[in-house]
Amino acid sequence: MASETLDTTVCVVGGGPAGAMLGLLLARSGVDVVVLEKHADFHRDFRGDTVHPATLQILDEVGLVEKFHELPHQKVSTIGVVQDGKRINIADFSKLKVPYPYMAFVPQWDFLDLITAEAAARYPSFRLLMCSEALGVIRENGRVAGVRVRREEGELEVRSTLVVAADGRHSAIREDIGAKPRLIGASLDVIFFRISRRESDPDEGICVRIGNGKIFGATDRRTYWQMSYETGKGGLEDIRRRGLAAFRADLAALVPFLADRVHEVASMDDLSLLEARIDRLEQWHAPGLLFIGDAAHAMSPVAGFGVNLAVQDAVATSNALTGALLHSQGTGAAFDDTLLAKVRRRRRLTTALSQGLQRGTQKFGIDSALKGSGQPPAPKIFERFGPAQKLMSRVIGLGFRQEHVRTPEADRQRPPSPPWSAFTPQAKPDEEHQS
Ligand SMILES: Cc1cc2nc3c(=O)[nH]c(=O)nc-3n(C[C@H](O)[C@H](O)[C@H](O)COP(=O)(O)OP(=O)(O)OC[C@H]3O[C@@H](n4cnc5c(N)ncnc54)[C@H](O)[C@@H]3O)c2cc1C
């Protein structure tokens, strides 16, 4: 039995790019929203730090783009592959006719801190509960009516008109209701590590290097290179078996300008393994419940699609549902659950196409590169066929379907509240934002 209960209109589970952006958008229009995040902060590495031209435009539409550009960031115009020692650009965003023709690299925790702090400061109906882990849904009268939450202080029930599960690729809500996503293709092991950067290093942006049956990715973070090593299953055991010296030699061979620093990979502890998978739910909603972002469709790191797609899901959700949520909040009328299908209808094709592109890149690029010394044919297409690069710039930069914020900003009736720090469920609504 939960010791505390909290009522809201929308309970968003997960404070990643999808959940944080949805929380901001709903609160911006006056919808009462609680975002639950199980961690104490957003400080986790290797979560995808790419903010695409389409996401920059969305930040502009909600009045945050200037503040975003005040964060330490790096603008990257091209994504390339080095094959046979020659760089081939796969995407060149500078050719897009958009307000922000580049990809901005910002640590994801800075991006999420900005969105949630601004939402809390500007919109009184936004509440973010950190250290709050959703355990499962509350069911009532055949529909989802809220979420059971574990907090340090004890268990909490968040009761809501709608629950949006944006809790990522290992979604607890998905697990709780027994929804099983379909795996699309084989999963991939990605091993991350860092190597220091020197002034004399090439100005590469993001670059993937392919050769000798190996793939290394290098992302320029100004003071260091964020390196990734893509392998099939069991990649870490393989490195352990062959020894770190062999791994360092592979790295030096493929990324020669790092050869003098490969010793910075000093032990296996310097390598972090993440499993990348692509999967998708067939059914994105149930009465009172909607899945968005990776919880609905897990993305792999290929082409850095996931964050952009998650943010666009949030925009499509707020565009489709804000009016009905405000009506329900204002009048007490039942929420029309059939509207949830609109979100899936709008986002399903673009998701399937994005995942298809990731799957195709994995199959025809990554898998064939890993199979042996042969070079995958895919990057050469971009060299020989000009429109391919143009198309890829558009697809990676803007997505297959670009979303724009269509919801209005509500009058800010109450004075701005400080960024969320210490929510107590017992507090009365007017007191909550003053603590
Ligand atoms: C190895 C790897 C590298 C990647 N690199 C990139 C990249 O460079 N660029 C890119 O665009 N995409 C990248 N992606 C994909 C990208 O990370 C995801 O697509 C994107 O983060 C999805 O956003 P989301 O908000 O849906 O989910 P997430 O980012 O996973 O956020 C979910 C949030 O929910 C919280 N949460 C989880 N369970 C609960 C719970 N029970 N209760 C409360 N909170 C909970 C989590 O702590 C997290 O904060 C990468 C993926 C992988 C696996």
The ligand as an ORCA input file, in Angstrom:
! r2SCAN-3c Opt
* xyz 0 1
  C      25.399      2.632    -27.201
  C      24.414      3.613    -27.707
  C      24.857      4.831    -28.227
  C      23.938      5.751    -28.743
  N      24.392      6.911    -29.316
  C      23.494      7.780    -29.846
  C      23.919      9.023    -30.446
  O      25.111      9.325    -30.512
  N      22.959      9.860    -30.922
  C      21.629      9.560    -30.865
  O      20.786     10.352    -31.303
  N      21.205      8.402    -30.308
  C      22.095      7.517    -29.797
  N      21.646      6.353    -29.241
  C      20.212      6.129    -29.128
  C      19.650      7.048    -28.018
  O      20.414      6.903    -26.830
  C      18.189      6.756    -27.705
  O      17.468      6.522    -28.894
  C      17.548      7.931    -26.955
  O      18.276      8.210    -25.775
  C      16.107      7.623    -26.621
  O      15.595      8.606    -25.758
  P      14.429      8.231    -24.726
  O      14.125      9.470    -23.971
  O      13.342      7.529    -25.428
  O      15.075      7.136    -23.746
  P      16.340      7.221    -22.795
  O      17.334      8.177    -23.287
  O      16.765      5.823    -22.559
  O      15.743      7.819    -21.438
  C      14.931      7.039    -20.585
  C      14.986      7.671    -19.198
  O      14.071      6.971    -18.359
  C      14.691      6.712    -17.110
  N      14.044      5.522    -16.568
  C      14.186      4.247    -16.992
  N      13.391      3.422    -16.285
  C      12.721      4.209    -15.393
  C      11.760      3.939    -14.384
  N      11.314      2.696    -14.148
  N      11.285      4.970    -13.639
  C      11.726      6.238    -13.858
  N      12.651      6.546    -14.810
  C      13.135      5.542    -15.569
  C      16.166      6.521    -17.459
  O      16.985      6.728    -16.335
  C      16.363      7.575    -18.552
  O      16.710      8.816    -18.006
  C      22.542      5.438    -28.717
  C      22.103      4.229    -28.179
  C      23.022      3.323    -27.675
  C      22.531      2.036    -27.118
*
